[in-house]
Structure formats: C-alpha cells, structure tokens
Amino acid sequence: MNRFRIADRKNFQLFQGILTVAGNYLPLGFIFRVFNHMKKNPEGYDQEWLYNALCATKDLSQLHSLPEGALHVMYAVTMLMETGRTYEGSIPTDAAAAFAVVFLNEHADGFFSDDEIQSIYKSCRRTSVMNMRPSVDTTIAVVANEVRLLTDIFYPNTAKMVVEFVRNNSTPNLAPMEPDEWCKELAASFAERFGRRGTAWKTLPVMVLNNKQEQLRNFQALADDADYVSGLVKNNYNRIFARR
C-alpha cells in the first residue's frame, strides 16, 4: 500500500510541475491525457522524463528567443515527441507523429490551427532543418532536436544515453574479441560522439554551449571516462540487446 502512495505522490508532484511549466499554454485535458499515456512508457521516456523535457524546453525556448505566441506549439511538440515509445517494435518517431495527430484531434480539438498541427507532426518526426528557410517553425524544430539531445544531460541519465547509443550503433559482437575490449571500443565511440570534442555538440549554437557550460562539461567528462562508460555497457548488456 505504501508503494502505491509513494507512486501517487510522485505522479501528483510531477503533474503539478508540468502544469507550472506548460499549464498556461495547453488545454488541461490534453495535458492530462498525455501525462497518463506517458506513465506507460519505458523508464527514461516516462512522465518524469516529460517533466524534465518541458523544463529543458522552457530554457531552450528562451535562449532561442522563441516568440511567446509559439510556445503552445513548442510545448505540444515536447509533450508528444516520445509518445511513440509505448509499443515494442515501432519506429518511435513515426509512432509519435501518429499519436500527435490523435491526441491533438481528440483532446485539443479546435485549439491548434491546421498549420500548427502540421508543424507539431513534422517536429515529432524529427524534421531536418537543413533546407528550411528561417522561420518560427524552423526554430521549433531546432529546439525539439535540442530537447531530445540535452534533456538527459541537463537532468543526468548517462546510463540511458549509453544504452541507446549502443543499441543504435552496435550489434552483439560475433568476432573473436574479448568482452572487455569490445566494451572499450564502444566506450571510445561514445566519447567520439559525446566527449569534450564530440560531434554531438557541433550542431549546438554558441548561446546554448555557453549558457549550459557546467552541465555539458560534467557530462562530457563522464563520456570521456572509458572505464566508466565501458562498465555501463557491460552492466547493461542484457538491457541493451533485449527485445523492445
């Protein structure tokens, strides 16, 4: 019984936090429905991640000077971008885009314009901004991509990032290689992506790099620690290669 009470208290606090950040921008019923959906997501993409992501969205939107009139769209993108994690075997971004249309039509009917729904849909699918003309929609897509990258850095969850990196960049090793050597190779690849000289940071604007220096440096130091990262790979092997 106590466990349920603790879980209920945590959910209440998270929901209150979400309302504090986004409650003035989105319909209450919409927030409630998405929140309940996210509780069923895998750990790391659940309602706690949602709260952290919304806090990151608020900070990044301010850094990018996103107009006040676009914040309801921006927060909706963050609310919906990981809804597709619920079902195994799906492509999360495609599923999230599909969920976005359902949630917007059923739980925010008439609140968003057709153009805003299209913008939310595209951002949930990770629209490339390379060939887009500068606009508010482009800024929304940019902030959405930064939220995906930085939420687990601002609110540290290194193990989750290592698990996802290895899942996306490796298969169980079949070559004659010692497990420790294999884990260290993956750690080196992780450092190339997320370490101090990592490629992940090349797309971030200077204003974000400068404003979030402490969080980034702390995470980069962990990413460059080969023993730490290879240990995470080894300790999470079953989780990494488990069927989704």
Steps between C-alpha positions, in 0.01 A plus 500: 500500500782739587658446158181612331480805723859595418436451127180705518678779683780502242251510212311783664820702547608436140158598366505818708846578366384449143207732557735764641709492182241444227160541662448851367567388143309175450149368581482323836327194354772464237777517763318246717455250215862523385625472860301179555626362170862575592469309828484184287820585312830319570712644779693798371218606268225519760324779686816590693689544173206707373529744789876531454457547124247778551740677736773465236255629239431810708871579534585431136200694369619803696855461366367486144263794563202295385198736483248471783230430242680184387554344843174302494626323187847449646368348822261278304794364299686411820187346651457275196847427362553182705144368514602239242723316748199315642489213253779252429621463146384844388711777357460746789502820297248372245278366776530829693394695191195277466417538870541876464219521248273281715564692822465838332172408330344318796628698797577848364231530233491849354789626713767475228475618140559256214841656437595460867396134497715447192794667674457280807471187284821583310695579815397171660646326194828692540475727201833594347552875524795511258295605198231700680477876476546679835160523670324435828436141384873455440575624851244257644664211314845612620388524864328159473824338384693668780244381756550142378876532530532704818222395740698202630807722530331785686332240725777238486415149385829377358407131514194560281707690244764226488233231458333689215834577334611137502158379382517736205866448413583138570390139489613220734862438407558181300871551432766337720538794738520503877187654662706767678664602173162516328356718777798735482457536123141606558614738774743659255220545246279654770778746585534595133133587501450653845844575646660843526584498129187306407313541176167534686584856602590631155136577417431689823507880479755690706227648721397150614859383548585807704179507707519133595876467543495329840250228404675435169847482652386261773341270245795524259738398780292187560482427128882521474545258792557172312490282812172653617325470162631149424376396844154635415501304174598180680251547783215578261572236233170317547306826506675623186428194290164405649210484256311828506 
